[in-house]
Amino acid sequence: MSFDPAIALNRFGLGARPEDKVPADARAWLRRQIDIYEPRPALIAALPGTMQIATKFAERAHAARPGGKDALKAAQAESRKEARDLYRDAVEARLLHAVTTDAPFTERLVQFWANHFAVSAEKGVVTPFAGSFEAEAIRPHVMGRFEDMLLAVEHHPAMIYFLDQTRSVGPNSMAAVRRMQRKGKSDIGLNENLAREILELHTLGVRSGYSQADVIEFARALTGWSVNTGAAADARTDIAPGAFVFRDNVHEPGPRTILNRSYQQTSEMQARAVMHDLAIAPQTATHIATKLARHFAGDEPPQGLIDRLAKTFIDSKGDLPALYRALIDAPECWVARPLKFKPPYEWTVSLLRGTGRHTFQKLQPAPLLRELGQPLWEPGSPAGYDDVAARWAAPDALLRRVEAAGRLERYFPNKLDPRELAPKLLAQTPSEGTRMAIDGADTRAAGMTLLLVSPEFLRR
Amino acid sequence: MMQKNLDRRTFLAGAAAGAALSALAPRIAFAAAAGTERRFIFIIQRGAADGLEALAPIGDPDYARLRDDLALDPATATKLDGTFALHPSLAETAKMYAGGEALFAHAVASPYRDRSHFDGQNVMESGGTAPYALRDGWMNRLAGLLPKTHTPPTAFAPTVPMALRGAHRVTSYAPSRLPGAGDDLLHRVELLYQYDPQLQAMWTAALDARGIADSNEKSDRSSATIGKLAATFLKKSDGPRLAMIETNGWDTHNQQARRSTQLLSGLDAMLAALRDNLGPAWAQTTVLIATEFGRTAASNGTAGTDHGTGSLAMLIGGAVQGGRILTDWPGLGSRALYEGRDLKPTTGLDALIAGATAECFALDPARTGAILFPGGISGRPAEGLIRT
């Protein structure tokens, strides 16, 4: 019972801070964070939005156009550089918010969903929007319904670009037909990427009963979902660059049949209707329940917990706070032994929280995460980062953490006494080995380093 | 008010040493006063260095029994007198001793009598009589007694160590990640993971893959690099007169014979690099080597030693009246040991530091002792340590 506060701080939260008061009622502390959830934290709200960024890039390209090819190239290079700066700023803001927030449980949930609906910033067109995607599509819906988050995500330019949706053209759409007439052959067509990943990763889950025919039909329904680029062709619209647009001329006409259900809608409403059904499907409930259970109750989550969460999902029609409350109430999430090996991002955040950081100054967390193998918003795959120890608990990765902790030692405030902090920062009672190692360290800072790489701190 | 007083004291001390003075411009006079050419370097041995291994009392009748397998082989150690022999890894240090440039003070300790590294180092570095009783370090207060005409006291470390912290300006210099510390961390992590099968297996595999192994040569090279680096700063005419170098990893609970060889040979290489690179300034230099406390008289069950009390302090340099061992040797008999286990301290580290710094910079010893160790020192400041 006495482990509950430490579990709340470390397994549900993002790691204790030296100044944190141990919550007297661990579960009440977690529930309260749901009630006071802030969808626009100050550090995140200060970052530019997607349309603001896209408008700036479009205006830059527009201004360069009269200067010819070279001027345009220079403008594009400038925008690419700015994109990297935007990415870096967003990474630092997200990290600093995670390190300083008083609501670490709900911030963990933001991270969970951002990874579930992963975009990957190493794709150039996604780079500038990785931060704004999370701010605009994830954060506003973390305390809402799953369906709303799903729709926000699939409408967002970052996801549409990431999964190549702007290139997908219905074979019988007006644009394709006209092209056929002009060129005598069709060199444009469907791109299944977004449709497939929505089914496989975002909603139903892999091997949950849909077929390749369903993927193609869904891809047809999704044609037309696109982004206003701000280029000349889009100038006639009154929508800002970087906003979602539905392009009727590339939409595949006609009704669609997906998972034995017929969709008669025309235009954007067709894929929306598909997603409405996907969002409340039992397979989706099980998929989300499994991932949440894995995140809080261990790499091999107990089936009983998965079943209860899935039932909650179905009964509440995907009301996310109902799922979080079920997790808080689940005894499977409160067992005393550590259930998870922290991935590099979690370890880094908990380290920075544990050493009482309020600013980063010279400490550069973004390159650090890259070095540790988990650069923020860059999983490289739409599946996001794996949430199992097998992915992260590896020899060289461990050595890198130890080296990083040793290098960060100079930033540890000397007033921090690892002997006092150990019981607070660890999710369980420090083992004899850890206590001895800390007691035996030459200096307080060296003791802090050992505390931060101790078996109990690497896990939660 | 206090500060003014101090300056006047120092000033008078300079006057007593017979330096040229101008009553109208005392601060300028300071710069020319005797002592300003002097350099004082503190090499701190963090982790409780084993004085009974570095300078072993091989003539003590209880030594071989207590140390068992850890006892130095009299055939390879450098015998300094009928009782003491220097560890074979301190070969350059032995030469300095022979040349009258090394003084060893044995059975030395700060006022701290418990066995926590943090607390012990805090007492040693702050100059207080209890952990965290003082907020600044004795070297910083010493800086307040010296003219401010040179580069500020410099720590060759990533951060400013406690001994140098305080009101007077100091600086630190570490061009890159300091070597040595890394190896110590890797070793400690090995111990940290020894009861965790998953992490232990990963750790072993990682070290094997990177080919990281203890290497005396590597340790010597990195220690010599720091010694040389410090010397390039200290030999300059306007360079720092006070400096501090940190060494880590002296906490040898296991595998002591192997690790001490590495640690002592690193220290030896550092001292040699200072001597060889300071040039004429070596004659003006005093290096203090000290640790927070010693290690148990007897070896433990894991081929190492545990936290103890009395240890060894060294004064080394061209300015040192060396070639001597300064000790009121308490012996290693079971009744002579402190709390039945440790070398009993008979000389105060504070008295040694007060005496050495006062003589180094021609300051009044009693006054220096009172400033550096405001809680009082054990006995009187030691005398005759440094050439004047």
Interface residues (C-beta under 8 A of the other chain):
Chain A: A393 A394 P395 D396 L398 L399 V402 E403 G406 R407 E409 R410 N414 D417 R419 S431 E432 G433 T434 M436 A437 D439 G440 A441 D442 T443 R444 A445 A446 G447 T449 L450 V453 S454 P455 L458
Chain B: R46 G47 S116 H117 F118 Q121 P158 T159 M162 R177 A181 G182 D184 L185 L186 R188 V189 L191 L192 Y193 Q194 Y195 D196 Q198 L199 M202 W203 A205 A206 L207 A209 R210 N248 G249 W250 D251 H253
